[in-house]
Amino acid sequence: MSGLDRHPFGTDPLSGAATATYSIGRRTLIALSDGIFQMPRTFLGTVEHPAAGHEILRSVYGEARLPLGCFFLPGAQNVLVDTGFGPAEEVGAIAGGRLLANLAQHGIRPEDVHIVALTHLHADHVGWVGDAAGRPVFPNARFVLGFGDWEYFMTRDDALKPHIRESLQWLDGQGRVVLQEGETAVAPGITRLSAPGHTPGHSLFVVHDGPARMLLLGDAVYCPQQLSHADWQAASDVDPALARRTREAFFRDLELHGGEAIGSHFPGLIAGRALAGPGVAT
């Protein structure tokens, strides 16, 4: 039995069981959750008000618990964005283990995934990269991520679980790791943009078809309310000042060009939009 199965919030539709389907032009994007993140009280906010995010989430949803979102884009090359926390026991505020079962409910097998695009290398985004023996879970996939994250995480002994590091090293040895910088195509209909700050090589992915688009924000933004509070920083931001500049840049982009955006931990995996004016987001 996984940590998620034992977790008191394991069946909460706003977190572990969250799912949504979006149409972006003629493309379909499936959002699904690997598990839950129970946000610590002072995880998201400002220096003066470190519990701001926790308080707003509690007031809106009744509890500050969030999904571990992953996103599947079917096409000639099937793309999976992020892989959740993986089949691990519950660790502190995080419990995972649902991703493969949730993909299967949509008829998607691990071998059907051609590209795994990682927003960054934090544990709750790379948990299904490899199994406990270091073997890749997605046997036919190439792995796309930001160069800065590879340089930062793969050179630090304590930054990755050993089996995830072994999987990435094996994949790299097989020529199946693609390190990207700047604006780069991942596959038809999905483009990688640099979004540093949360981690050095954090990536944002844009799903697009003609003028229609959806921004996959990873952990650049933790909840919809942060779309109108660029000054909120996460305790896990490696460079908080740079992370804020990145948020502000993409908020301006959303206000100018429109479209929706969704972060990996948005409650219910429901997309939002940034609107002009303080404290406003939908």
C-alpha positions as CSV (number, residue, x, y, z in Angstrom):
1,M,0.0,0.0,0.0
2,S,1.5,3.4,-1.0
3,G,1.8,6.4,1.2
4,L,-1.0,8.0,-0.8
5,D,-3.4,5.2,-0.1
6,R,-2.9,5.6,3.6
7,H,-3.0,9.4,3.5
8,P,-6.1,11.0,5.1
9,F,-6.5,13.3,2.0
10,G,-5.8,10.5,-0.5
11,T,-9.2,10.8,-2.2
12,D,-9.5,14.5,-2.2
13,P,-10.5,15.6,-5.8
14,L,-8.7,18.9,-5.3
15,S,-5.4,17.1,-4.9
16,G,-4.6,13.4,-5.4
17,A,-7.6,12.7,-7.6
18,A,-7.5,16.0,-9.5
19,T,-7.9,15.7,-13.3
20,A,-8.9,18.0,-16.1
21,T,-8.9,18.0,-19.9
22,Y,-8.3,21.1,-22.0
23,S,-8.7,22.0,-25.7
24,I,-6.0,24.2,-27.1
25,G,-7.1,24.8,-30.6
26,R,-7.2,21.3,-32.1
27,R,-4.9,19.9,-29.5
28,T,-6.0,18.2,-26.3
29,L,-4.1,18.4,-23.0
30,I,-4.9,16.0,-20.2
31,A,-4.0,17.1,-16.6
32,L,-3.7,14.5,-13.9
33,S,-2.2,14.2,-10.5
34,D,0.3,11.8,-9.0
35,G,-0.6,12.6,-5.4
36,I,-0.7,15.5,-2.9
37,F,1.3,18.2,-1.3
38,Q,0.2,19.4,2.0
39,M,1.5,23.0,2.0
40,P,3.4,24.0,5.2
41,R,2.1,27.1,6.8
42,T,5.0,29.4,5.9
43,F,5.9,27.8,2.5
44,L,4.4,30.5,0.3
45,G,4.2,34.2,0.9
46,T,6.4,37.3,1.6
47,V,9.1,37.9,4.1
48,E,6.7,40.1,6.0
49,H,3.8,37.7,5.6
50,P,5.2,34.2,5.0
51,A,1.8,32.4,5.6
52,A,0.0,34.5,3.0
53,G,-0.4,31.7,0.5
54,H,-1.4,29.1,3.1
55,E,-4.1,31.5,4.5
56,I,-5.7,32.2,1.2
57,L,-5.7,28.5,0.2
58,R,-7.4,27.6,3.4
59,S,-10.0,30.4,3.0
60,V,-10.8,29.4,-0.6
61,Y,-10.6,25.6,-0.4
62,G,-10.8,24.8,3.3
63,E,-7.3,23.3,3.4
64,A,-3.9,24.1,1.9
65,R,-3.4,20.8,0.1
66,L,-2.4,20.7,-3.6
67,P,-2.0,18.2,-6.4
68,L,1.2,16.9,-7.9
69,G,0.2,17.8,-11.4
70,C,1.5,16.1,-14.6
71,F,0.3,16.9,-18.2
72,F,-0.1,14.6,-21.2
73,L,-0.2,16.0,-24.7
74,P,-1.1,13.3,-27.3
75,G,0.1,13.6,-30.8
76,A,2.5,12.1,-33.4
77,Q,4.9,12.4,-30.5
78,N,3.2,11.8,-27.2
79,V,4.6,14.2,-24.5
80,L,4.4,13.9,-20.8
81,V,5.3,17.0,-18.8
82,D,6.6,16.0,-15.3
83,T,6.3,12.7,-13.5
84,G,5.2,13.5,-10.0
85,F,6.7,12.1,-6.8
86,G,6.7,8.5,-7.8
87,P,5.9,5.2,-6.0
88,A,7.4,6.3,-2.7
89,E,6.2,6.1,0.8
90,E,4.7,9.3,2.2
91,V,7.5,11.7,2.9
92,G,6.6,14.7,5.1
93,A,4.0,16.8,3.3
94,I,4.1,14.8,0.1
95,A,2.6,11.5,-1.0
96,G,2.6,10.2,-4.6
97,G,2.0,7.0,-6.5
98,R,-1.0,7.6,-8.7
99,L,0.5,8.7,-12.1
100,L,0.7,5.4,-13.9
101,A,-2.8,4.3,-12.8
102,N,-4.3,7.7,-13.8
103,L,-2.6,7.5,-17.2
104,A,-4.0,4.0,-17.6
105,Q,-7.5,5.3,-17.1
106,H,-6.9,7.3,-20.3
107,G,-5.6,4.3,-22.1
108,I,-2.0,5.5,-21.9
109,R,0.8,3.0,-21.1
110,P,4.4,4.0,-20.1
111,E,5.7,2.7,-23.5
112,D,3.3,5.1,-25.3
113,V,5.2,8.2,-24.1
114,H,7.8,9.4,-26.6
115,I,9.0,12.5,-24.7
116,V,9.1,13.3,-21.0
117,A,9.6,17.1,-20.6
118,L,10.7,18.0,-17.1
119,T,10.0,21.5,-15.7
120,H,12.8,20.9,-13.2
121,L,14.4,18.2,-11.1
122,H,12.8,18.6,-7.7
123,A,11.6,15.3,-6.2
124,D,7.9,15.8,-6.8
125,H,8.5,16.2,-10.5
126,V,10.9,13.4,-11.3
127,G,9.6,10.5,-9.2
128,W,8.6,8.2,-12.1
129,V,11.7,8.9,-14.1
130,G,13.1,5.6,-12.9
131,D,12.1,2.7,-10.7
132,A,13.7,1.6,-7.4
133,A,16.5,-0.2,-9.4
134,G,17.3,2.8,-11.5
135,R,15.5,1.5,-14.7
136,P,13.6,4.0,-16.7
137,V,9.8,3.8,-16.2
138,F,9.1,5.2,-19.7
139,P,11.2,2.8,-21.8
140,N,10.8,4.6,-25.2
141,A,11.0,8.2,-24.1
142,R,13.6,10.9,-24.5
143,F,13.9,13.3,-21.6
144,V,14.0,17.1,-22.1
145,L,15.0,19.5,-19.4
146,G,16.9,22.8,-18.8
147,F,20.7,22.7,-19.0
148,G,20.9,24.7,-15.7
149,D,19.0,22.1,-13.8
150,W,21.2,19.3,-15.0
151,E,24.3,21.2,-14.1
152,Y,22.9,22.1,-10.6
153,F,21.3,18.9,-9.5
154,M,23.5,16.2,-11.1
155,T,26.6,17.7,-9.5
156,R,25.1,17.8,-5.9
157,D,25.2,14.5,-4.1
158,D,22.2,15.3,-1.9
159,A,20.0,16.8,-4.6
160,L,18.4,13.7,-6.1
161,K,17.3,10.3,-4.9
162,P,20.0,7.8,-5.9
163,H,17.8,5.7,-8.2
164,I,16.6,8.9,-10.0
165,R,20.2,10.0,-10.5
166,E,21.1,6.5,-11.8
167,S,18.2,6.5,-14.2
168,L,19.1,9.9,-15.6
169,Q,22.8,9.0,-15.9
170,W,21.8,5.8,-17.8
171,L,19.5,7.7,-20.0
172,D,22.2,10.3,-20.7
173,G,24.6,7.5,-21.6
174,Q,22.0,6.2,-24.1
175,G,21.7,9.6,-25.7
176,R,18.2,10.0,-24.4
177,V,18.7,13.2,-22.4
178,V,18.2,16.5,-24.3
179,L,19.4,19.6,-22.4
180,Q,17.8,22.8,-23.7
181,E,18.4,26.5,-23.2
182,G,16.2,29.4,-24.2
183,E,13.2,29.1,-26.4
184,T,13.3,25.6,-28.0
185,A,10.8,23.3,-29.7
186,V,10.1,20.1,-27.7
187,A,7.7,18.5,-30.2
188,P,5.0,19.8,-32.6
189,G,2.7,21.9,-30.6
190,I,4.9,22.4,-27.5
191,T,7.7,24.8,-26.9
192,R,10.1,25.2,-23.9
193,L,10.8,28.6,-22.4
194,S,13.4,29.5,-19.8
195,A,11.9,30.3,-16.5
196,P,14.8,30.4,-14.0
197,G,14.6,31.2,-10.3
198,H,12.7,28.4,-8.7
199,T,15.6,26.3,-9.9
200,P,18.5,27.5,-12.1
201,G,17.2,25.7,-15.2
202,H,13.5,25.7,-14.5
203,S,11.4,25.3,-17.7
204,L,8.0,26.6,-18.7
205,F,6.2,24.8,-21.5
206,V,3.8,26.4,-23.9
207,V,1.2,24.2,-25.6
208,H,0.0,25.9,-28.7
209,D,-2.1,25.6,-31.9
210,G,-2.4,28.7,-34.0
211,P,-3.3,31.6,-31.6
212,A,-4.6,29.2,-28.9
213,R,-2.1,28.4,-26.2
214,M,-1.7,27.2,-22.6
215,L,1.3,27.9,-20.4
216,L,2.4,25.1,-18.2
217,L,4.1,27.0,-15.3
218,G,5.7,24.2,-13.4
219,D,6.6,25.6,-10.0
220,A,7.1,29.1,-11.2
221,V,3.6,29.7,-9.8
222,Y,2.2,27.5,-7.0
223,C,-1.5,28.5,-7.0
224,P,-3.9,30.7,-9.1
225,Q,-3.8,33.4,-6.4
226,Q,-0.1,33.8,-7.0
227,L,-0.9,34.9,-10.6
228,S,-1.8,38.3,-9.0
229,H,0.8,38.2,-6.2
230,A,4.2,38.2,-7.9
231,D,5.8,39.1,-4.6
232,W,4.9,35.7,-3.0
233,Q,7.9,33.4,-3.0
234,A,8.1,29.7,-2.3
235,A,10.4,28.3,0.4
236,S,11.9,26.0,-2.2
237,D,12.9,28.8,-4.6
238,V,16.6,28.6,-5.2
239,D,16.9,32.3,-6.2
240,P,13.8,34.1,-4.9
241,A,14.6,37.5,-6.6
242,L,15.1,35.9,-10.0
243,A,12.0,33.7,-9.5
244,R,10.0,36.9,-9.0
245,R,11.3,38.6,-12.1
246,T,10.4,35.4,-14.1
247,R,6.9,35.5,-12.7
248,E,6.5,39.2,-13.5
249,A,7.7,38.6,-17.1
250,F,5.2,35.8,-17.7
251,F,2.4,37.7,-16.1
252,R,3.0,40.6,-18.5
253,D,3.0,38.0,-21.3
254,L,-0.4,36.7,-20.2
255,E,-1.9,40.1,-19.9
256,L,-0.6,41.1,-23.3
257,H,-1.2,38.0,-25.3
258,G,-4.0,36.3,-23.3
259,G,-4.4,32.6,-22.9
260,E,-4.6,30.5,-19.8
261,A,-1.9,29.2,-17.5
262,I,-1.7,26.3,-15.1
263,G,0.9,25.4,-12.5
264,S,1.8,21.9,-11.4
265,H,0.1,22.4,-8.0
266,F,-3.0,24.4,-8.9
267,P,-6.0,23.0,-6.9
268,G,-8.1,20.8,-9.0
269,L,-5.6,21.3,-11.8
270,I,-7.8,24.2,-13.0
271,A,-6.2,26.8,-15.2
272,G,-6.2,30.5,-14.4
273,R,-5.6,33.8,-16.1
274,A,-3.6,36.9,-14.9
275,L,-5.6,40.0,-15.0
276,A,-4.6,43.7,-14.6
277,G,-4.9,45.1,-11.1
278,P,-3.7,43.9,-7.7
279,G,-5.0,40.8,-6.2
280,V,-6.9,39.7,-9.3
281,A,-6.8,36.3,-10.9
282,T,-9.3,33.9,-12.3
